[in-house]
Amino acid sequence: MQTTFSVDGMTCDHCVRHVTTELEALPGVTGVSVDLQVGGSSPVVVTSDGPLADAAVAAAVDEAGYCLTPPRSLL
């Protein structure tokens, strides 16, 4: 199962590694792919064995020091 989230605040590969590491630590996650958009909201595709709780994803991204883009954001 693949789910796409948008993450604000990433500016470099170091940022991408932090987010990827935190998301890969979630139970059931089998892969993470980030399309870095400097100065905007970066699409993050999370592959997992089943559905992921949005709150768990948001907490992992927050732990990495970033935040999910709110739905329907203009970023």
mmCIF file of the N, C-alpha and C atoms, coordinates in Angstrom:
data_MODEL
# 
_entry.id   MODEL 
# 
loop_
_atom_site.group_PDB 
_atom_site.id 
_atom_site.type_symbol 
_atom_site.label_atom_id 
_atom_site.label_alt_id 
_atom_site.label_comp_id 
_atom_site.label_asym_id 
_atom_site.label_entity_id 
_atom_site.label_seq_id 
_atom_site.pdbx_PDB_ins_code 
_atom_site.Cartn_x 
_atom_site.Cartn_y 
_atom_site.Cartn_z 
_atom_site.occupancy 
_atom_site.B_iso_or_equiv 
_atom_site.pdbx_formal_charge 
_atom_site.auth_seq_id 
_atom_site.auth_comp_id 
_atom_site.auth_asym_id 
_atom_site.auth_atom_id 
_atom_site.pdbx_PDB_model_num 
ATOM 1   N N  . MET A 1 1  ? 0.844  -1.168 0.000  1.00 0.00 ? 1  MET A N  1 
ATOM 2   C CA . MET A 1 1  ? 0.000  0.000  0.000  1.00 0.00 ? 1  MET A CA 1 
ATOM 3   C C  . MET A 1 1  ? 0.896  1.239  0.000  1.00 0.00 ? 1  MET A C  1 
ATOM 4   N N  . GLN A 1 2  ? 0.570  2.196  -0.878 1.00 0.00 ? 2  GLN A N  1 
ATOM 5   C CA . GLN A 1 2  ? 1.339  3.437  -0.933 1.00 0.00 ? 2  GLN A CA 1 
ATOM 6   C C  . GLN A 1 2  ? 0.439  4.614  -0.565 1.00 0.00 ? 2  GLN A C  1 
ATOM 7   N N  . THR A 1 3  ? 0.980  5.484  0.276  1.00 0.00 ? 3  THR A N  1 
ATOM 8   C CA . THR A 1 3  ? 0.272  6.689  0.692  1.00 0.00 ? 3  THR A CA 1 
ATOM 9   C C  . THR A 1 3  ? 1.210  7.866  0.507  1.00 0.00 ? 3  THR A C  1 
ATOM 10  N N  . THR A 1 4  ? 0.686  8.949  -0.057 1.00 0.00 ? 4  THR A N  1 
ATOM 11  C CA . THR A 1 4  ? 1.506  10.141 -0.271 1.00 0.00 ? 4  THR A CA 1 
ATOM 12  C C  . THR A 1 4  ? 1.128  11.219 0.734  1.00 0.00 ? 4  THR A C  1 
ATOM 13  N N  . PHE A 1 5  ? 2.133  11.755 1.376  1.00 0.00 ? 5  PHE A N  1 
ATOM 14  C CA . PHE A 1 5  ? 1.988  12.861 2.319  1.00 0.00 ? 5  PHE A CA 1 
ATOM 15  C C  . PHE A 1 5  ? 2.826  14.022 1.806  1.00 0.00 ? 5  PHE A C  1 
ATOM 16  N N  . SER A 1 6  ? 2.525  15.221 2.243  1.00 0.00 ? 6  SER A N  1 
ATOM 17  C CA . SER A 1 6  ? 3.342  16.381 1.904  1.00 0.00 ? 6  SER A CA 1 
ATOM 18  C C  . SER A 1 6  ? 3.981  16.895 3.180  1.00 0.00 ? 6  SER A C  1 
ATOM 19  N N  . VAL A 1 7  ? 5.277  17.200 3.097  1.00 0.00 ? 7  VAL A N  1 
ATOM 20  C CA . VAL A 1 7  ? 6.029  17.647 4.270  1.00 0.00 ? 7  VAL A CA 1 
ATOM 21  C C  . VAL A 1 7  ? 6.634  19.018 3.991  1.00 0.00 ? 7  VAL A C  1 
ATOM 22  N N  . ASP A 1 8  ? 6.457  19.936 4.932  1.00 0.00 ? 8  ASP A N  1 
ATOM 23  C CA . ASP A 1 8  ? 7.003  21.292 4.832  1.00 0.00 ? 8  ASP A CA 1 
ATOM 24  C C  . ASP A 1 8  ? 8.348  21.391 5.536  1.00 0.00 ? 8  ASP A C  1 
ATOM 25  N N  . GLY A 1 9  ? 9.210  22.280 5.019  1.00 0.00 ? 9  GLY A N  1 
ATOM 26  C CA . GLY A 1 9  ? 10.411 22.666 5.743  1.00 0.00 ? 9  GLY A CA 1 
ATOM 27  C C  . GLY A 1 9  ? 11.699 21.980 5.346  1.00 0.00 ? 9  GLY A C  1 
ATOM 28  N N  . MET A 1 10 ? 11.641 20.963 4.491  1.00 0.00 ? 10 MET A N  1 
ATOM 29  C CA . MET A 1 10 ? 12.875 20.283 4.105  1.00 0.00 ? 10 MET A CA 1 
ATOM 30  C C  . MET A 1 10 ? 13.614 21.116 3.055  1.00 0.00 ? 10 MET A C  1 
ATOM 31  N N  . THR A 1 11 ? 14.937 21.246 3.217  1.00 0.00 ? 11 THR A N  1 
ATOM 32  C CA . THR A 1 11 ? 15.715 22.066 2.300  1.00 0.00 ? 11 THR A CA 1 
ATOM 33  C C  . THR A 1 11 ? 16.921 21.351 1.695  1.00 0.00 ? 11 THR A C  1 
ATOM 34  N N  . CYS A 1 12 ? 17.225 20.122 2.171  1.00 0.00 ? 12 CYS A N  1 
ATOM 35  C CA . CYS A 1 12 ? 18.430 19.447 1.686  1.00 0.00 ? 12 CYS A CA 1 
ATOM 36  C C  . CYS A 1 12 ? 18.320 17.937 1.889  1.00 0.00 ? 12 CYS A C  1 
ATOM 37  N N  . ASP A 1 13 ? 19.331 17.215 1.405  1.00 0.00 ? 13 ASP A N  1 
ATOM 38  C CA . ASP A 1 13 ? 19.341 15.757 1.553  1.00 0.00 ? 13 ASP A CA 1 
ATOM 39  C C  . ASP A 1 13 ? 19.413 15.325 3.015  1.00 0.00 ? 13 ASP A C  1 
ATOM 40  N N  . HIS A 1 14 ? 20.049 16.134 3.850  1.00 0.00 ? 14 HIS A N  1 
ATOM 41  C CA . HIS A 1 14 ? 20.122 15.831 5.281  1.00 0.00 ? 14 HIS A CA 1 
ATOM 42  C C  . HIS A 1 14 ? 18.705 15.808 5.877  1.00 0.00 ? 14 HIS A C  1 
ATOM 43  N N  . CYS A 1 15 ? 17.880 16.760 5.483  1.00 0.00 ? 15 CYS A N  1 
ATOM 44  C CA . CYS A 1 15 ? 16.484 16.819 5.932  1.00 0.00 ? 15 CYS A CA 1 
ATOM 45  C C  . CYS A 1 15 ? 15.736 15.559 5.486  1.00 0.00 ? 15 CYS A C  1 
ATOM 46  N N  . VAL A 1 16 ? 15.944 15.182 4.233  1.00 0.00 ? 16 VAL A N  1 
ATOM 47  C CA . VAL A 1 16 ? 15.280 14.005 3.672  1.00 0.00 ? 16 VAL A CA 1 
ATOM 48  C C  . VAL A 1 16 ? 15.662 12.761 4.468  1.00 0.00 ? 16 VAL A C  1 
ATOM 49  N N  . ARG A 1 17 ? 16.951 12.628 4.823  1.00 0.00 ? 17 ARG A N  1 
ATOM 50  C CA . ARG A 1 17 ? 17.395 11.460 5.599  1.00 0.00 ? 17 ARG A CA 1 
ATOM 51  C C  . ARG A 1 17 ? 16.719 11.395 6.965  1.00 0.00 ? 17 ARG A C  1 
ATOM 52  N N  . HIS A 1 18 ? 16.569 12.556 7.631  1.00 0.00 ? 18 HIS A N  1 
ATOM 53  C CA . HIS A 1 18 ? 15.905 12.568 8.943  1.00 0.00 ? 18 HIS A CA 1 
ATOM 54  C C  . HIS A 1 18 ? 14.460 12.093 8.836  1.00 0.00 ? 18 HIS A C  1 
ATOM 55  N N  . VAL A 1 19 ? 13.743 12.627 7.877  1.00 0.00 ? 19 VAL A N  1 
ATOM 56  C CA . VAL A 1 19 ? 12.336 12.242 7.702  1.00 0.00 ? 19 VAL A CA 1 
ATOM 57  C C  . VAL A 1 19 ? 12.233 10.770 7.317  1.00 0.00 ? 19 VAL A C  1 
ATOM 58  N N  . THR A 1 20 ? 13.075 10.334 6.388  1.00 0.00 ? 20 THR A N  1 
ATOM 59  C CA . THR A 1 20 ? 13.055 8.938  5.942  1.00 0.00 ? 20 THR A CA 1 
ATOM 60  C C  . THR A 1 20 ? 13.334 7.987  7.101  1.00 0.00 ? 20 THR A C  1 
ATOM 61  N N  . THR A 1 21 ? 14.332 8.287  7.906  1.00 0.00 ? 21 THR A N  1 
ATOM 62  C CA . THR A 1 21 ? 14.688 7.430  9.045  1.00 0.00 ? 21 THR A CA 1 
ATOM 63  C C  . THR A 1 21 ? 13.535 7.303  10.030 1.00 0.00 ? 21 THR A C  1 
ATOM 64  N N  . GLU A 1 22 ? 12.896 8.414  10.355 1.00 0.00 ? 22 GLU A N  1 
ATOM 65  C CA . GLU A 1 22 ? 11.777 8.383  11.311 1.00 0.00 ? 22 GLU A CA 1 
ATOM 66  C C  . GLU A 1 22 ? 10.590 7.606  10.751 1.00 0.00 ? 22 GLU A C  1 
ATOM 67  N N  . LEU A 1 23 ? 10.280 7.803  9.475  1.00 0.00 ? 23 LEU A N  1 
ATOM 68  C CA . LEU A 1 23 ? 9.141  7.095  8.880  1.00 0.00 ? 23 LEU A CA 1 
ATOM 69  C C  . LEU A 1 23 ? 9.425  5.601  8.732  1.00 0.00 ? 23 LEU A C  1 
ATOM 70  N N  . GLU A 1 24 ? 10.654 5.242  8.376  1.00 0.00 ? 24 GLU A N  1 
ATOM 71  C CA . GLU A 1 24 ? 10.990 3.822  8.240  1.00 0.00 ? 24 GLU A CA 1 
ATOM 72  C C  . GLU A 1 24 ? 10.918 3.082  9.570  1.00 0.00 ? 24 GLU A C  1 
ATOM 73  N N  . ALA A 1 25 ? 10.989 3.812  10.679 1.00 0.00 ? 25 ALA A N  1 
ATOM 74  C CA . ALA A 1 25 ? 10.914 3.180  12.001 1.00 0.00 ? 25 ALA A CA 1 
ATOM 75  C C  . ALA A 1 25 ? 9.479  2.826  12.390 1.00 0.00 ? 25 ALA A C  1 
ATOM 76  N N  . LEU A 1 26 ? 8.490  3.327  11.654 1.00 0.00 ? 26 LEU A N  1 
ATOM 77  C CA . LEU A 1 26 ? 7.096  3.013  11.977 1.00 0.00 ? 26 LEU A CA 1 
ATOM 78  C C  . LEU A 1 26 ? 6.796  1.556  11.634 1.00 0.00 ? 26 LEU A C  1 
ATOM 79  N N  . PRO A 1 27 ? 6.038  0.870  12.484 1.00 0.00 ? 27 PRO A N  1 
ATOM 80  C CA . PRO A 1 27 ? 5.683  -0.525 12.200 1.00 0.00 ? 27 PRO A CA 1 
ATOM 81  C C  . PRO A 1 27 ? 4.920  -0.646 10.880 1.00 0.00 ? 27 PRO A C  1 
ATOM 82  N N  . GLY A 1 28 ? 5.333  -1.597 10.056 1.00 0.00 ? 28 GLY A N  1 
ATOM 83  C CA . GLY A 1 28 ? 4.643  -1.855 8.801  1.00 0.00 ? 28 GLY A CA 1 
ATOM 84  C C  . GLY A 1 28 ? 5.193  -1.094 7.609  1.00 0.00 ? 28 GLY A C  1 
ATOM 85  N N  . VAL A 1 29 ? 6.040  -0.091 7.840  1.00 0.00 ? 29 VAL A N  1 
ATOM 86  C CA . VAL A 1 29 ? 6.593  0.682  6.727  1.00 0.00 ? 29 VAL A CA 1 
ATOM 87  C C  . VAL A 1 29 ? 7.697  -0.130 6.054  1.00 0.00 ? 29 VAL A C  1 
ATOM 88  N N  . THR A 1 30 ? 7.581  -0.265 4.726  1.00 0.00 ? 30 THR A N  1 
ATOM 89  C CA . THR A 1 30 ? 8.564  -1.039 3.973  1.00 0.00 ? 30 THR A CA 1 
ATOM 90  C C  . THR A 1 30 ? 9.412  -0.170 3.047  1.00 0.00 ? 30 THR A C  1 
ATOM 91  N N  . GLY A 1 31 ? 9.029  1.102  2.887  1.00 0.00 ? 31 GLY A N  1 
ATOM 92  C CA . GLY A 1 31 ? 9.812  1.989  2.047  1.00 0.00 ? 31 GLY A CA 1 
ATOM 93  C C  . GLY A 1 31 ? 9.337  3.425  2.134  1.00 0.00 ? 31 GLY A C  1 
ATOM 94  N N  . VAL A 1 32 ? 10.251 4.350  1.858  1.00 0.00 ? 32 VAL A N  1 
ATOM 95  C CA . VAL A 1 32 ? 9.939  5.780  1.877  1.00 0.00 ? 32 VAL A CA 1 
ATOM 96  C C  . VAL A 1 32 ? 10.662 6.423  0.701  1.00 0.00 ? 32 VAL A C  1 
ATOM 97  N N  . SER A 1 33 ? 9.952  7.260  -0.049 1.00 0.00 ? 33 SER A N  1 
ATOM 98  C CA . SER A 1 33 ? 10.535 7.983  -1.167 1.00 0.00 ? 33 SER A CA 1 
ATOM 99  C C  . SER A 1 33 ? 10.154 9.455  -1.041 1.00 0.00 ? 33 SER A C  1 
ATOM 100 N N  . VAL A 1 34 ? 11.148 10.334 -1.111 1.00 0.00 ? 34 VAL A N  1 
ATOM 101 C CA . VAL A 1 34 ? 10.916 11.768 -0.950 1.00 0.00 ? 34 VAL A CA 1 
ATOM 102 C C  . VAL A 1 34 ? 11.326 12.499 -2.220 1.00 0.00 ? 34 VAL A C  1 
ATOM 103 N N  . ASP A 1 35 ? 10.449 13.363 -2.715 1.00 0.00 ? 35 ASP A N  1 
ATOM 104 C CA . ASP A 1 35 ? 10.759 14.235 -3.852 1.00 0.00 ? 35 ASP A CA 1 
ATOM 105 C C  . ASP A 1 35 ? 10.971 15.635 -3.277 1.00 0.00 ? 35 ASP A C  1 
ATOM 106 N N  . LEU A 1 36 ? 12.226 15.965 -2.956 1.00 0.00 ? 36 LEU A N  1 
ATOM 107 C CA . LEU A 1 36 ? 12.552 17.225 -2.288 1.00 0.00 ? 36 LEU A CA 1 
ATOM 108 C C  . LEU A 1 36 ? 12.170 18.431 -3.150 1.00 0.00 ? 36 LEU A C  1 
ATOM 109 N N  . GLN A 1 37 ? 11.357 19.308 -2.593 1.00 0.00 ? 37 GLN A N  1 
ATOM 110 C CA . GLN A 1 37 ? 10.946 20.559 -3.225 1.00 0.00 ? 37 GLN A CA 1 
ATOM 111 C C  . GLN A 1 37 ? 11.397 21.695 -2.312 1.00 0.00 ? 37 GLN A C  1 
ATOM 112 N N  . VAL A 1 38 ? 12.602 22.217 -2.548 1.00 0.00 ? 38 VAL A N  1 
ATOM 113 C CA . VAL A 1 38 ? 13.162 23.267 -1.697 1.00 0.00 ? 38 VAL A CA 1 
ATOM 114 C C  . VAL A 1 38 ? 12.263 24.499 -1.763 1.00 0.00 ? 38 VAL A C  1 
ATOM 115 N N  . GLY A 1 39 ? 11.899 25.009 -0.582 1.00 0.00 ? 39 GLY A N  1 
ATOM 116 C CA . GLY A 1 39 ? 11.056 26.196 -0.504 1.00 0.00 ? 39 GLY A CA 1 
ATOM 117 C C  . GLY A 1 39 ? 9.581  25.906 -0.644 1.00 0.00 ? 39 GLY A C  1 
ATOM 118 N N  . GLY A 1 40 ? 9.217  24.642 -0.669 1.00 0.00 ? 40 GLY A N  1 
ATOM 119 C CA . GLY A 1 40 ? 7.812  24.287 -0.810 1.00 0.00 ? 40 GLY A CA 1 
ATOM 120 C C  . GLY A 1 40 ? 7.488  23.039 -0.021 1.00 0.00 ? 40 GLY A C  1 
ATOM 121 N N  . SER A 1 41 ? 6.433  22.413 -0.412 1.00 0.00 ? 41 SER A N  1 
ATOM 122 C CA . SER A 1 41 ? 5.986  21.200 0.247  1.00 0.00 ? 41 SER A CA 1 
ATOM 123 C C  . SER A 1 41 ? 6.476  19.996 -0.558 1.00 0.00 ? 41 SER A C  1 
ATOM 124 N N  . SER A 1 42 ? 7.194  19.083 0.089  1.00 0.00 ? 42 SER A N  1 
ATOM 125 C CA . SER A 1 42 ? 7.786  17.932 -0.587 1.00 0.00 ? 42 SER A CA 1 
ATOM 126 C C  . SER A 1 42 ? 6.887  16.708 -0.495 1.00 0.00 ? 42 SER A C  1 
ATOM 127 N N  . PRO A 1 43 ? 6.553  16.074 -1.635 1.00 0.00 ? 43 PRO A N  1 
ATOM 128 C CA . PRO A 1 43 ? 5.784  14.836 -1.598 1.00 0.00 ? 43 PRO A CA 1 
ATOM 129 C C  . PRO A 1 43 ? 6.625  13.694 -1.014 1.00 0.00 ? 43 PRO A C  1 
ATOM 130 N N  . VAL A 1 44 ? 6.020  12.958 -0.101 1.00 0.00 ? 44 VAL A N  1 
ATOM 131 C CA . VAL A 1 44 ? 6.672  11.816 0.527  1.00 0.00 ? 44 VAL A CA 1 
ATOM 132 C C  . VAL A 1 44 ? 5.763  10.608 0.331  1.00 0.00 ? 44 VAL A C  1 
ATOM 133 N N  . VAL A 1 45 ? 6.250  9.597  -0.373 1.00 0.00 ? 45 VAL A N  1 
ATOM 134 C CA . VAL A 1 45 ? 5.485  8.384  -0.614 1.00 0.00 ? 45 VAL A CA 1 
ATOM 135 C C  . VAL A 1 45 ? 5.947  7.326  0.383  1.00 0.00 ? 45 VAL A C  1 
ATOM 136 N N  . VAL A 1 46 ? 5.000  6.842  1.184  1.00 0.00 ? 46 VAL A N  1 
ATOM 137 C CA . VAL A 1 46 ? 5.294  5.819  2.192  1.00 0.00 ? 46 VAL A CA 1 
ATOM 138 C C  . VAL A 1 46 ? 4.646  4.515  1.739  1.00 0.00 ? 46 VAL A C  1 
ATOM 139 N N  . THR A 1 47 ? 5.455  3.481  1.610  1.00 0.00 ? 47 THR A N  1 
ATOM 140 C CA . THR A 1 47 ? 4.962  2.149  1.261  1.00 0.00 ? 47 THR A CA 1 
ATOM 141 C C  . THR A 1 47 ? 4.878  1.336  2.547  1.00 0.00 ? 47 THR A C  1 
ATOM 142 N N  . SER A 1 48 ? 3.739  0.673  2.736  1.00 0.00 ? 48 SER A N  1 
ATOM 143 C CA . SER A 1 48 ? 3.544  -0.068 3.985  1.00 0.00 ? 48 SER A CA 1 
ATOM 144 C C  . SER A 1 48 ? 2.739  -1.337 3.734  1.00 0.00 ? 48 SER A C  1 
ATOM 145 N N  . ASP A 1 49 ? 2.765  -2.215 4.734  1.00 0.00 ? 49 ASP A N  1 
ATOM 146 C CA . ASP A 1 49 ? 2.018  -3.466 4.673  1.00 0.00 ? 49 ASP A CA 1 
ATOM 147 C C  . ASP A 1 49 ? 0.514  -3.242 4.765  1.00 0.00 ? 49 ASP A C  1 
ATOM 148 N N  . GLY A 1 50 ? 0.109  -2.130 5.337  1.00 0.00 ? 50 GLY A N  1 
ATOM 149 C CA . GLY A 1 50 ? -1.303 -1.821 5.521  1.00 0.00 ? 50 GLY A CA 1 
ATOM 150 C C  . GLY A 1 50 ? -1.473 -0.345 5.774  1.00 0.00 ? 50 GLY A C  1 
ATOM 151 N N  . PRO A 1 51 ? -2.688 0.075  6.108  1.00 0.00 ? 51 PRO A N  1 
ATOM 152 C CA . PRO A 1 51 ? -2.924 1.495  6.352  1.00 0.00 ? 51 PRO A CA 1 
ATOM 153 C C  . PRO A 1 51 ? -2.126 2.010  7.548  1.00 0.00 ? 51 PRO A C  1 
ATOM 154 N N  . LEU A 1 52 ? -1.689 3.261  7.448  1.00 0.00 ? 52 LEU A N  1 
ATOM 155 C CA . LEU A 1 52 ? -0.962 3.914  8.542  1.00 0.00 ? 52 LEU A CA 1 
ATOM 156 C C  . LEU A 1 52 ? -1.853 4.996  9.147  1.00 0.00 ? 52 LEU A C  1 
ATOM 157 N N  . ALA A 1 53 ? -1.782 5.138  10.448 1.00 0.00 ? 53 ALA A N  1 
ATOM 158 C CA . ALA A 1 53 ? -2.528 6.199  11.110 1.00 0.00 ? 53 ALA A CA 1 
ATOM 159 C C  . ALA A 1 53 ? -1.861 7.541  10.795 1.00 0.00 ? 53 ALA A C  1 
ATOM 160 N N  . ASP A 1 54 ? -2.672 8.507  10.350 1.00 0.00 ? 54 ASP A N  1 
ATOM 161 C CA . ASP A 1 54 ? -2.129 9.833  10.044 1.00 0.00 ? 54 ASP A CA 1 
ATOM 162 C C  . ASP A 1 54 ? -1.393 10.419 11.240 1.00 0.00 ? 54 ASP A C  1 
ATOM 163 N N  . ALA A 1 55 ? -1.909 10.172 12.440 1.00 0.00 ? 55 ALA A N  1 
ATOM 164 C CA . ALA A 1 55 ? -1.280 10.706 13.658 1.00 0.00 ? 55 ALA A CA 1 
ATOM 165 C C  . ALA A 1 55 ? 0.121  10.121 13.858 1.00 0.00 ? 55 ALA A C  1 
ATOM 166 N N  . ALA A 1 56 ? 0.304  8.855  13.529 1.00 0.00 ? 56 ALA A N  1 
ATOM 167 C CA . ALA A 1 56 ? 1.620  8.222  13.669 1.00 0.00 ? 56 ALA A CA 1 
ATOM 168 C C  . ALA A 1 56 ? 2.605  8.815  12.662 1.00 0.00 ? 56 ALA A C  1 
ATOM 169 N N  . VAL A 1 57 ? 2.144  9.039  11.441 1.00 0.00 ? 57 VAL A N  1 
ATOM 170 C CA . VAL A 1 57 ? 2.997  9.642  10.415 1.00 0.00 ? 57 VAL A CA 1 
ATOM 171 C C  . VAL A 1 57 ? 3.358  11.067 10.823 1.00 0.00 ? 57 VAL A C  1 
ATOM 172 N N  . ALA A 1 58 ? 2.361  11.831 11.274 1.00 0.00 ? 58 ALA A N  1 
ATOM 173 C CA . ALA A 1 58 ? 2.609  13.218 11.703 1.00 0.00 ? 58 ALA A CA 1 
ATOM 174 C C  . ALA A 1 58 ? 3.600  13.256 12.859 1.00 0.00 ? 58 ALA A C  1 
ATOM 175 N N  . ALA A 1 59 ? 3.477  12.331 13.808 1.00 0.00 ? 59 ALA A N  1 
ATOM 176 C CA . ALA A 1 59 ? 4.390  12.288 14.955 1.00 0.00 ? 59 ALA A CA 1 
ATOM 177 C C  . ALA A 1 59 ? 5.815  11.959 14.501 1.00 0.00 ? 59 ALA A C  1 
ATOM 178 N N  . ALA A 1 60 ? 5.971  11.042 13.550 1.00 0.00 ? 60 ALA A N  1 
ATOM 179 C CA . ALA A 1 60 ? 7.298  10.681 13.051 1.00 0.00 ? 60 ALA A CA 1 
ATOM 180 C C  . ALA A 1 60 ? 7.939  11.857 12.325 1.00 0.00 ? 60 ALA A C  1 
ATOM 181 N N  . VAL A 1 61 ? 7.156  12.545 11.509 1.00 0.00 ? 61 VAL A N  1 
ATOM 182 C CA . VAL A 1 61 ? 7.671  13.710 10.786 1.00 0.00 ? 61 VAL A CA 1 
ATOM 183 C C  . VAL A 1 61 ? 8.041  14.817 11.767 1.00 0.00 ? 61 VAL A C  1 
ATOM 184 N N  . ASP A 1 62 ? 7.210  15.008 12.785 1.00 0.00 ? 62 ASP A N  1 
ATOM 185 C CA . ASP A 1 62 ? 7.481  16.004 13.822 1.00 0.00 ? 62 ASP A CA 1 
ATOM 186 C C  . ASP A 1 62 ? 8.770  15.654 14.572 1.00 0.00 ? 62 ASP A C  1 
ATOM 187 N N  . GLU A 1 63 ? 8.968  14.390 14.869 1.00 0.00 ? 63 GLU A N  1 
ATOM 188 C CA . GLU A 1 63 ? 10.178 13.937 15.563 1.00 0.00 ? 63 GLU A CA 1 
ATOM 189 C C  . GLU A 1 63 ? 11.424 14.261 14.741 1.00 0.00 ? 63 GLU A C  1 
ATOM 190 N N  . ALA A 1 64 ? 11.287 14.243 13.424 1.00 0.00 ? 64 ALA A N  1 
ATOM 191 C CA . ALA A 1 64 ? 12.403 14.581 12.537 1.00 0.00 ? 64 ALA A CA 1 
ATOM 192 C C  . ALA A 1 64 ? 12.616 16.089 12.457 1.00 0.00 ? 64 ALA A C  1 
ATOM 193 N N  . GLY A 1 65 ? 11.661 16.864 12.967 1.00 0.00 ? 65 GLY A N  1 
ATOM 194 C CA . GLY A 1 65 ? 11.813 18.319 12.985 1.00 0.00 ? 65 GLY A CA 1 
ATOM 195 C C  . GLY A 1 65 ? 11.038 19.058 11.905 1.00 0.00 ? 65 GLY A C  1 
ATOM 196 N N  . TYR A 1 66 ? 10.068 18.381 11.299 1.00 0.00 ? 66 TYR A N  1 
ATOM 197 C CA . TYR A 1 66 ? 9.304  18.979 10.211 1.00 0.00 ? 66 TYR A CA 1 
ATOM 198 C C  . TYR A 1 66 ? 7.812  18.765 10.468 1.00 0.00 ? 66 TYR A C  1 
ATOM 199 N N  . CYS A 1 67 ? 6.962  19.215 9.545  1.00 0.00 ? 67 CYS A N  1 
ATOM 200 C CA . CYS A 1 67 ? 5.528  19.028 9.750  1.00 0.00 ? 67 CYS A CA 1 
ATOM 201 C C  . CYS A 1 67 ? 4.851  18.678 8.442  1.00 0.00 ? 67 CYS A C  1 
ATOM 202 N N  . LEU A 1 68 ? 3.738  17.953 8.584  1.00 0.00 ? 68 LEU A N  1 
ATOM 203 C CA . LEU A 1 68 ? 2.937  17.620 7.410  1.00 0.00 ? 68 LEU A CA 1 
ATOM 204 C C  . LEU A 1 68 ? 2.246  18.880 6.907  1.00 0.00 ? 68 LEU A C  1 
ATOM 205 N N  . THR A 1 69 ? 2.130  19.001 5.609  1.00 0.00 ? 69 THR A N  1 
ATOM 206 C CA . THR A 1 69 ? 1.384  20.105 5.020  1.00 0.00 ? 69 THR A CA 1 
ATOM 207 C C  . THR A 1 69 ? -0.095 19.849 5.274  1.00 0.00 ? 69 THR A C  1 
ATOM 208 N N  . PRO A 1 70 ? -0.811 20.828 5.785  1.00 0.00 ? 70 PRO A N  1 
ATOM 209 C CA . PRO A 1 70 ? -2.248 20.623 6.000  1.00 0.00 ? 70 PRO A CA 1 
ATOM 210 C C  . PRO A 1 70 ? -2.951 20.316 4.668  1.00 0.00 ? 70 PRO A C  1 
ATOM 211 N N  . PRO A 1 71 ? -4.002 19.488 4.697  1.00 0.00 ? 71 PRO A N  1 
ATOM 212 C CA . PRO A 1 71 ? -4.747 19.207 3.462  1.00 0.00 ? 71 PRO A CA 1 
ATOM 213 C C  . PRO A 1 71 ? -5.252 20.510 2.843  1.00 0.00 ? 71 PRO A C  1 
ATOM 214 N N  . ARG A 1 72 ? -5.255 20.538 1.519  1.00 0.00 ? 72 ARG A N  1 
ATOM 215 C CA . ARG A 1 72 ? -5.729 21.681 0.751  1.00 0.00 ? 72 ARG A CA 1 
ATOM 216 C C  . ARG A 1 72 ? -4.886 22.944 0.952  1.00 0.00 ? 72 ARG A C  1 
ATOM 217 N N  . SER A 1 73 ? -3.645 22.777 1.380  1.00 0.00 ? 73 SER A N  1 
ATOM 218 C CA . SER A 1 73 ? -2.754 23.922 1.552  1.00 0.00 ? 73 SER A CA 1 
ATOM 219 C C  . SER A 1 73 ? -2.305 24.445 0.192  1.00 0.00 ? 73 SER A C  1 
ATOM 220 N N  . LEU A 1 74 ? -2.003 25.710 0.131  1.00 0.00 ? 74 LEU A N  1 
ATOM 221 C CA . LEU A 1 74 ? -1.516 26.296 -1.119 1.00 0.00 ? 74 LEU A CA 1 
ATOM 222 C C  . LEU A 1 74 ? -0.019 26.148 -1.281 1.00 0.00 ? 74 LEU A C  1 
ATOM 223 N N  . LEU A 1 75 ? 0.674  25.544 -0.281 1.00 0.00 ? 75 LEU A N  1 
ATOM 224 C CA . LEU A 1 75 ? 2.124  25.345 -0.392 1.00 0.00 ? 75 LEU A CA 1 
ATOM 225 C C  . LEU A 1 75 ? 2.443  24.305 -1.444 1.00 0.00 ? 75 LEU A C  1 
# 
